[in-house]
Amino acid sequence: MNQSEWPLWEVFIRSKQGLDHKHVGSLHAADATMAVQNARDVYTRRLEGVSIWVVESKHIHASNPDDADAFFDPAADKVYRHPTFYEVPDSIKHM
Amino acid sequence: MLTQDLSGTKAAAATEPSLLFPYVLQLADTSLILAHRLSEWCGHGPILEQDLAMANIALDLLGEARSYYQYAAELEGQGRTEDDLAYLRSAVEYRNPLLVEQPNGDFAHTILRQFLFDNFHYHLLRKLKDGPDAQLAAIAEKSVKEAAYHLKWSSEWVIRLGDGTDESRKRLDKAIATLWRFAGELTTPTAAETALQEIGVLPDYATLLPEMQAHTEHVFAEANVPLPTAVFAQLGGKTGRHSEHLGYLLSELQYMQRTYPGLTW
């Protein structure tokens, strides 16, 4: 029952109001069923959610922090990519 | 109040406090003692996630116990409160079945104890929630969802321990050898329970057995563990004849109220 033998899982919870599952943390579990149960016990004790996703952490591929400059900085001065230069007619609601 | 009207109507039974009181107390004691046992794991669980799971279940059971104690105090009508009933009764006055007072042992031992209890508890609550006593039905309605999760949790663990490593299997086998004899008491009615069954307040436990048995067979098949054939049932707890373990448990559970009577915080 050694914790280090169990894989790590990332937990995503959808709240009652939420439309999307949000990453809330991680935990250890032997398999997917146990991971969902553990997530229920660890992350939904205070009515945080109505739906749980878990995914084994090893299946998540992340961008490299060393690439951050090349990846993200070039977007900083591309203000024209934001759709903020349009006049929204008064009849269009909820924009 | 009604005196000896056992003639049959369910409404009459539901208003007969002297019959109902000992049984509600039995339900309360059962949930409280198991909650206390599980709370002993707090900070000692095999992993953080299971430490939390057991604390969650303990709190569910404690909440259920409080509802029963409050109802029992009301039924008794002698001015005792839920705290008096929980903290100021001696071991021989406790009515919990022997199973729930058994020490935690190792994790497999705790899991099997929980599984045996959950399998009964869940199926009982499913009947009680549709029973004639409105208060019991309301408590059962709330608790049955919790019990459904408890049963799911302990069942999954029986499967994993049974079908896990040689070590986990060995420990589960040991737990079965120790605890199986205490399962039968849950579904063996006492005289008080029989009286309530006869007037329809309690389900006949025989009607719970097929579903309980089917679930046990399913779980043990998944776990690759042969179903124990021993049918001997050690009785006693529900009539106040307890194992030595309960006294030690109560001395810890009741310590504060015994030492500082009336203490609140």
HADDOCK unambig.tbl for C-alpha pairs under 7 A between the chains (distance, minus, plus):
assign (segid A and resid 1 and name CA) (segid B and resid 46 and name CA) 6.86 0.50 0.50
assign (segid A and resid 3 and name CA) (segid B and resid 47 and name CA) 6.51 0.50 0.50
assign (segid A and resid 38 and name CA) (segid B and resid 49 and name CA) 5.73 0.50 0.50
assign (segid A and resid 41 and name CA) (segid B and resid 52 and name CA) 6.53 0.50 0.50
assign (segid A and resid 41 and name CA) (segid B and resid 53 and name CA) 5.40 0.50 0.50
assign (segid A and resid 42 and name CA) (segid B and resid 49 and name CA) 6.36 0.50 0.50
assign (segid A and resid 42 and name CA) (segid B and resid 52 and name CA) 6.61 0.50 0.50
